[in-house]
């Protein structure tokens, strides 16, 4: 589907005053931030007058009222304080000294909070967001509340505001609130974790009290409907799908022309974990090197944005591929040029031959598309997607001429890497097809629906 920005017309919402609740607003490189910050130019274009409430973790936006509030709980305070200090002083000596001191001082209170409530750390940000939001709504200054996350504290604050004031409330669910454990699990099982039970209850309340709510994948909406059959019935929330898309960082121009070098560079950007590990690539490389020994000197794996996970570290030691894998770490904003970390990463990705998209191997992959997929499209390079139980993502990759493997198919992964290697040798890597998925289409979908 072509989502050309020029072809999209936005409905006129002139003089509509929106309160946007987003815990991680304007946090460089955070998916939960980019999903809302990328929408702001188009919300403004539609005539909306936004007021944003966020934590202190991001950079304050000067285009509209942006209020940053400290969370009231000790665990959330520690989290927010760390990011605030990093924004102010970087991650050097001052950062380490202050964050360690605060962690030590707050440790007893954090332990007590965990013992009594057992919720995820950012829950308490809902309290200042609610109090200040209630004041604005009571003063007649807000027409609609838009909660987005990321951290579910924004939705909790939105729920409280809806119940107390009756204000129109729309909610954007990034990741599933209810985490299923296997294909047969619809999310109705016994939840022993208090945070999981609360998220289950919160999803039920959103589907009942929100005016509109949307998810980012077909799978997420499907399972939400299974658990909440009242969704899309009179008197309850209207649920739908929005493809979030992404904006080109720094106005980056897509360039599908590529200059082949003397090495095949495969690059990955984003978080890593045991369920989303570069070790998958290293195991496939080992098989390839046994078949094509010369590839050992010609293939490099570039990793941006996250520490290496434990399985990757084990594979590096096992195969001694320290010269093959280049760990670039997290790219921060360049103080000299002013280029953001997000822009720097995409610039590096444009130089790569193939981009690695690791989906994971947990059941929730059926309801989740990595936000990096939408950014990868702007790099103009072929993507190698290794996916798990998500036909929607598979089709989106195939439509764009990507290489596709499934996480559980080791032989298929080995074959895909061999195909990439042979295509590169012939200067014939798969050419990316179609246009990137722009954010304006997401905003149009939301405005046309609500």
C-alpha positions as CSV (number, residue, x, y, z in Angstrom):
1,X,0.0,0.0,0.0
2,X,1.3,3.4,-0.9
3,X,1.1,5.8,2.0
4,X,2.4,8.9,0.1
5,X,2.2,11.9,2.5
6,X,1.2,14.2,-0.4
7,X,-1.9,12.1,-1.2
8,X,-3.3,12.2,2.4
9,X,-5.7,14.9,3.5
10,X,-6.3,15.4,7.2
11,X,-9.7,16.3,8.7
12,X,-10.1,19.8,10.2
13,X,-9.9,19.7,14.0
14,X,-9.4,23.4,14.4
15,X,-9.4,24.7,18.0
16,X,-9.8,21.2,19.4
17,X,-7.9,21.2,22.7
18,X,-6.2,17.8,23.4
19,X,-4.4,16.6,26.5
20,X,-1.8,14.1,25.4
21,X,-0.5,11.7,28.2
22,X,2.8,10.1,27.2
23,X,5.2,9.1,29.9
24,X,8.3,8.9,27.6
25,X,7.6,11.9,25.3
26,X,10.7,13.2,23.4
27,X,13.0,10.4,24.6
28,X,15.7,10.0,21.8
29,X,15.6,6.6,20.4
30,X,12.6,5.3,22.4
31,X,9.9,3.6,20.3
32,X,7.2,4.7,22.8
33,X,8.3,8.3,22.3
34,X,8.7,8.2,18.5
35,X,5.2,6.8,18.0
36,X,3.7,10.0,19.5
37,X,6.3,12.6,18.7
38,X,6.3,11.7,15.0
39,X,2.5,12.4,15.0
40,X,2.8,15.9,16.5
41,X,3.4,17.9,13.2
42,X,0.3,16.3,11.6
43,X,-1.9,16.8,14.7
44,X,-0.8,20.5,14.6
45,X,-1.5,20.6,10.8
46,X,-5.1,19.4,11.6
47,X,-5.6,22.4,13.8
48,X,-5.4,20.6,17.1
49,X,-4.1,22.6,20.1
50,X,-2.2,20.0,22.2
51,X,-1.0,20.1,25.8
52,X,1.4,17.3,26.6
53,X,2.0,15.7,30.0
54,X,5.1,13.5,30.3
55,X,7.8,12.4,32.8
56,X,11.0,14.4,33.0
57,X,12.9,11.7,31.0
58,X,12.7,13.5,27.6
59,X,13.5,16.8,26.1
60,X,11.0,19.6,26.7
61,X,9.1,20.5,23.5
62,X,8.7,24.3,22.9
63,X,6.1,24.1,20.1
64,X,3.2,23.7,22.5
65,X,2.6,23.5,26.3
66,X,4.6,20.6,27.5
67,X,4.5,19.8,31.2
68,X,6.9,17.4,32.8
69,X,6.1,15.8,36.1
70,X,8.0,13.6,38.5
71,X,6.4,10.3,39.4
72,X,5.4,9.9,43.0
73,X,6.6,6.4,43.6
74,X,10.2,5.7,44.5
75,X,10.9,3.1,41.7
76,X,9.5,5.5,39.0
77,X,11.4,8.4,40.5
78,X,14.7,6.5,40.2
79,X,13.9,5.6,36.6
80,X,13.0,9.1,35.7
81,X,15.9,10.6,37.6
82,X,18.4,8.5,35.7
83,X,17.2,9.7,32.3
84,X,17.0,13.3,33.5
85,X,20.6,13.3,34.7
86,X,21.7,11.6,31.5
87,X,20.0,14.4,29.5
88,X,21.7,17.1,31.6
89,X,25.2,15.8,32.2
90,X,25.7,12.7,29.9
91,X,26.5,9.3,31.3
92,X,29.9,10.0,32.7
93,X,31.2,10.5,36.3
94,X,28.4,12.8,37.5
95,X,25.7,10.4,36.1
96,X,27.3,7.4,37.9
97,X,27.8,9.2,41.2
98,X,24.3,10.7,41.4
99,X,22.3,7.7,40.1
100,X,24.1,5.3,42.4
101,X,23.6,7.6,45.4
102,X,19.8,8.0,44.6
103,X,19.5,4.2,44.1
104,X,21.0,3.5,47.5
105,X,18.8,6.0,49.3
106,X,15.6,4.8,47.6
107,X,16.3,1.1,47.8
108,X,14.3,0.5,51.1
109,X,11.3,2.4,49.7
110,X,11.5,0.6,46.4
111,X,11.5,-2.7,48.2
112,X,8.5,-1.7,50.2
113,X,6.6,-0.4,47.1
114,X,7.3,-3.7,45.4
115,X,6.2,-5.7,48.4
116,X,2.9,-3.9,48.9
117,X,1.8,-3.3,45.3
118,X,4.0,-5.3,42.9
119,X,3.4,-3.1,39.9
120,X,5.9,-2.1,37.2
121,X,7.9,0.9,38.1
122,X,6.2,3.7,36.1
123,X,2.7,3.1,37.5
124,X,2.9,6.1,39.9
125,X,3.3,8.6,37.2
126,X,-0.4,8.3,36.7
127,X,-1.0,10.2,39.9
128,X,0.5,13.6,38.9
129,X,-0.8,13.2,35.4
130,X,-4.3,12.7,36.8
131,X,-4.2,15.6,39.3
132,X,-2.9,18.1,36.8
133,X,-5.2,16.8,34.0
134,X,-8.2,17.1,36.3
135,X,-7.4,20.7,37.0
136,X,-7.2,21.5,33.2
137,X,-10.4,19.7,32.4
138,X,-12.3,21.2,35.4
139,X,-11.2,24.7,34.1
140,X,-12.8,23.9,30.7
141,X,-9.5,23.9,28.9
142,X,-9.5,20.3,27.5
143,X,-11.9,18.7,24.9
144,X,-10.2,15.3,24.6
145,X,-7.7,13.2,26.4
146,X,-5.3,11.0,24.4
147,X,-3.3,8.4,26.3
148,X,-0.4,6.6,24.6
149,X,2.1,4.1,25.8
150,X,4.5,2.6,26.3
151,X,4.2,2.8,30.1
152,X,0.6,1.9,31.0
153,X,0.5,4.7,33.6
154,X,-0.7,7.1,30.9
155,X,-3.8,4.8,30.3
156,X,-4.4,4.6,34.0
157,X,-4.4,8.4,34.2
158,X,-6.7,8.6,31.2
159,X,-9.1,6.1,32.8
160,X,-9.3,8.1,36.0
161,X,-9.9,11.3,34.1
162,X,-12.7,9.7,32.1
163,X,-14.4,8.3,35.2
164,X,-14.2,11.5,37.2
165,X,-14.9,14.1,34.5
166,X,-16.6,12.2,31.6
167,X,-14.1,13.8,29.1
168,X,-13.8,12.2,25.7
169,X,-10.9,9.7,25.9
170,X,-8.9,7.9,23.2
171,X,-6.2,5.3,23.9
172,X,-3.3,4.0,21.8
173,X,-2.0,0.6,22.9
174,X,1.6,0.1,21.8
175,X,2.3,-3.4,23.2
176,X,-0.3,-5.9,24.4
177,X,-1.3,-5.3,28.0
178,X,-2.1,-9.0,28.5
179,X,0.9,-11.2,27.7
180,X,-0.2,-14.7,26.5
181,X,2.1,-17.7,27.1
182,X,1.3,-20.0,24.1
183,X,-0.9,-20.2,21.0
184,X,-3.7,-21.8,23.0
185,X,-3.7,-19.1,25.7
186,X,-6.3,-16.4,25.1
187,X,-5.2,-14.5,28.2
188,X,-7.9,-15.9,30.5
189,X,-5.5,-18.1,32.5
190,X,-4.7,-17.6,36.2
191,X,-2.4,-14.6,36.7
192,X,-0.1,-15.0,39.7
193,X,1.8,-11.8,39.0
194,X,0.1,-8.7,40.5
195,X,1.3,-6.4,37.7
196,X,-0.1,-8.9,35.1
197,X,-3.5,-9.0,36.9
198,X,-3.6,-5.2,37.0
199,X,-2.8,-4.9,33.3
200,X,-5.6,-7.4,32.5
201,X,-8.0,-5.3,34.5
202,X,-6.8,-2.1,32.9
203,X,-7.4,-3.6,29.4
204,X,-10.9,-4.5,30.4
205,X,-11.5,-1.0,31.7
206,X,-10.1,0.6,28.5
207,X,-12.4,-1.5,26.3
208,X,-15.3,-0.4,28.4
209,X,-14.7,3.3,29.2
210,X,-12.6,4.7,26.4
211,X,-14.4,6.3,23.4
212,X,-11.9,4.9,20.9
213,X,-8.9,2.6,21.3
214,X,-6.5,1.2,18.7
215,X,-3.7,-1.4,18.5
216,X,-0.8,-1.7,16.0
217,X,-1.4,-5.2,14.7
218,X,-4.2,-7.5,13.6
219,X,-3.2,-10.1,16.2
220,X,-3.3,-7.6,19.1
221,X,-6.9,-6.4,18.1
222,X,-8.0,-10.0,17.6
223,X,-7.0,-11.2,21.1
224,X,-8.3,-8.0,22.8
225,X,-11.7,-8.8,21.2
226,X,-11.5,-12.4,22.4
227,X,-11.0,-11.2,26.0
228,X,-13.4,-8.2,25.7
229,X,-16.4,-9.2,23.5
230,X,-18.0,-5.9,24.5
231,X,-15.5,-4.1,22.3
232,X,-17.2,-2.4,19.3
233,X,-20.6,-2.7,20.9
234,X,-22.9,0.3,21.8
235,X,-21.8,2.0,25.0
236,X,-18.3,0.6,24.9
237,X,-15.0,1.5,23.2
238,X,-14.6,1.3,19.4
239,X,-11.5,-0.7,18.6
240,X,-9.5,-0.5,15.4
241,X,-6.0,-0.9,13.8
242,X,-3.5,1.8,13.1
243,X,-0.1,1.1,11.4
244,X,2.1,3.6,13.3
245,X,4.7,4.1,10.6
246,X,7.7,6.3,11.2
247,X,9.1,9.6,10.0
248,X,12.5,9.9,8.3
249,X,14.8,11.1,11.1
250,X,16.0,14.7,10.4
251,X,14.2,14.8,7.1
252,X,16.4,12.0,5.8
253,X,15.8,11.3,2.1
254,X,15.4,7.7,1.1
255,X,18.0,6.4,-1.3
256,X,17.7,2.9,-2.8
257,X,20.9,3.1,-4.8
258,X,23.7,1.2,-3.2
259,X,27.4,1.0,-3.6
260,X,28.8,-2.5,-3.0
261,X,32.1,-2.6,-0.9
262,X,34.7,-5.2,-0.2
263,X,32.7,-6.6,2.8
264,X,29.1,-7.7,3.3
265,X,27.7,-5.6,6.1
266,X,24.6,-6.8,7.9
267,X,23.3,-4.4,10.6
268,X,20.9,-4.6,13.5
269,X,19.5,-1.7,15.5
270,X,17.5,-1.9,18.6
271,X,17.2,-3.8,21.9
272,X,18.5,-7.3,22.4
273,X,17.5,-10.1,24.8
274,X,17.6,-13.8,25.1
275,X,14.4,-14.0,23.0
276,X,15.8,-11.5,20.4
277,X,19.4,-12.4,20.1
278,X,22.2,-11.9,17.6
279,X,23.3,-15.4,18.5
280,X,20.8,-16.6,15.9
281,X,22.9,-14.8,13.3
282,X,26.2,-16.1,14.7
283,X,25.0,-19.7,14.6
284,X,24.0,-19.3,11.0
285,X,27.3,-17.6,10.2
286,X,29.1,-20.6,11.6
287,X,27.3,-22.9,9.2
288,X,28.0,-20.6,6.3
289,X,31.7,-20.3,7.1
290,X,32.0,-24.1,7.2
291,X,30.6,-24.2,3.6
292,X,32.3,-21.0,2.4
293,X,35.5,-20.5,4.4
294,X,36.3,-17.3,2.4
295,X,33.2,-15.6,3.8
296,X,35.0,-15.4,7.2
297,X,37.0,-12.4,6.0
298,X,34.2,-10.7,4.1
299,X,31.1,-10.6,6.4
300,X,30.7,-8.2,9.2
301,X,27.7,-7.9,11.7
302,X,27.1,-4.3,13.0
303,X,25.1,-3.9,16.2
304,X,23.7,-0.5,17.2
305,X,21.8,0.8,20.2
306,X,21.9,-1.9,22.9
307,X,24.2,-4.0,25.0
308,X,24.9,-7.5,23.7
309,X,22.6,-10.1,25.2
310,X,24.0,-13.1,27.1
311,X,23.4,-15.6,24.3
312,X,25.3,-13.5,21.9
313,X,28.2,-13.2,24.3
314,X,28.3,-16.9,24.7
315,X,28.2,-17.5,20.9
316,X,31.1,-15.0,20.5
317,X,33.2,-16.9,22.9
318,X,32.2,-20.2,21.4
319,X,33.1,-19.3,17.8
320,X,35.7,-16.6,18.5
321,X,33.9,-14.2,16.2
322,X,35.0,-11.0,17.9
323,X,36.4,-9.7,14.6
324,X,33.1,-10.5,12.8
325,X,30.7,-8.7,15.1
326,X,31.2,-5.0,15.7
327,X,29.4,-3.7,18.7
328,X,28.9,0.1,18.2
329,X,26.8,0.6,21.4
330,X,24.2,3.3,21.8
331,X,24.7,6.3,19.5
332,X,23.9,9.4,21.4
333,X,23.3,13.0,20.1
334,X,26.4,14.4,18.6
335,X,27.2,17.6,20.6
336,X,29.2,19.1,17.7
337,X,26.8,18.6,14.8
338,X,23.5,18.4,16.8
339,X,22.5,15.2,15.0
340,X,20.4,13.0,17.2
341,X,21.2,9.4,18.1
342,X,18.2,8.3,16.0
343,X,19.5,10.2,13.0
344,X,23.0,8.8,13.4
345,X,21.8,5.2,13.5
346,X,19.7,5.6,10.3
347,X,22.7,7.2,8.5
348,X,24.7,4.1,9.4
349,X,21.9,1.8,8.3
350,X,21.9,3.4,4.9
351,X,25.5,2.4,4.4
352,X,24.7,-1.3,5.2
353,X,24.1,-4.0,2.7
354,X,21.3,-5.8,4.6
355,X,19.3,-4.9,7.7
356,X,18.5,-7.6,10.3
357,X,15.1,-7.5,11.8
358,X,14.8,-9.8,14.8
359,X,11.2,-10.4,15.9
360,X,11.8,-12.7,18.9
361,X,10.4,-16.1,19.9
362,X,7.8,-15.3,22.5
363,X,4.1,-15.8,22.0
364,X,3.5,-12.1,22.1
365,X,5.2,-11.8,18.7
366,X,1.8,-12.7,17.2
367,X,0.6,-9.3,18.4
368,X,3.7,-7.2,17.9
369,X,5.6,-5.7,15.0
370,X,9.0,-4.2,15.9
371,X,9.0,-0.4,15.5
372,X,12.4,-0.7,13.9
373,X,10.7,-2.2,10.8
374,X,9.1,1.2,10.0
375,X,12.4,3.0,10.5
376,X,14.3,0.4,8.4
377,X,12.0,1.2,5.4
378,X,13.5,4.7,5.4
379,X,17.0,3.4,5.1
380,X,16.3,2.1,1.7
381,X,18.2,-1.2,2.2
382,X,16.9,-4.8,1.9
383,X,15.7,-6.3,5.2
384,X,16.3,-9.8,6.5
385,X,13.3,-10.5,8.8
386,X,13.5,-13.4,11.2
387,X,9.9,-13.6,12.4
388,X,7.7,-15.6,14.7
389,X,3.9,-16.4,14.3
390,X,2.9,-13.1,12.6
391,X,1.4,-13.5,9.1
392,X,0.8,-9.7,9.0
393,X,4.5,-8.9,9.4
394,X,5.5,-11.7,7.1
395,X,3.3,-10.3,4.3
396,X,4.6,-6.7,4.9
397,X,8.2,-8.0,4.5
398,X,7.4,-10.0,1.4
399,X,5.6,-7.1,-0.2
400,X,8.8,-5.1,0.1
401,X,11.1,-7.7,-1.4
402,X,12.7,-8.7,1.9
403,X,14.5,-11.8,2.9
404,X,12.3,-13.8,5.2
405,X,13.0,-16.6,7.8
406,X,11.1,-18.0,10.7
407,X,12.7,-18.1,14.1
408,X,12.0,-21.8,14.7
409,X,13.4,-22.8,11.3
410,X,17.2,-23.1,11.7
411,X,17.7,-24.6,8.3
412,X,15.6,-21.8,6.7
413,X,17.7,-19.2,8.5
414,X,20.9,-20.8,7.3
415,X,19.5,-20.9,3.7
416,X,18.5,-17.3,3.9
417,X,22.0,-16.2,5.0
418,X,23.6,-18.2,2.2
419,X,21.2,-16.6,-0.3
420,X,22.2,-13.2,1.0
421,X,25.9,-14.1,0.7
422,X,25.5,-15.4,-2.9
423,X,23.4,-12.4,-3.9
424,X,26.0,-10.0,-2.5
425,X,28.8,-11.7,-4.4
426,X,26.8,-11.1,-7.6
427,X,26.0,-7.5,-6.7
428,X,22.4,-8.6,-6.8
429,X,20.9,-8.2,-3.3
430,X,17.1,-8.0,-3.3
431,X,16.0,-4.5,-4.2
432,X,13.6,-2.9,-1.7
433,X,10.1,-2.4,-3.1
434,X,7.4,0.1,-2.2
435,X,7.4,3.3,-0.2
436,X,8.0,3.7,3.6
437,X,4.9,3.8,5.8
438,X,4.6,7.4,6.8
439,X,3.1,8.6,10.0
440,X,0.6,11.0,8.3
441,X,-1.5,7.9,7.3
442,X,-1.7,6.9,10.9
443,X,-2.9,10.3,12.0
444,X,-5.5,10.4,9.1
445,X,-6.8,7.0,10.3
446,X,-7.2,8.2,13.8
447,X,-8.9,11.5,12.9
448,X,-11.2,9.9,10.4
449,X,-12.3,7.3,12.9
450,X,-12.8,9.4,16.0
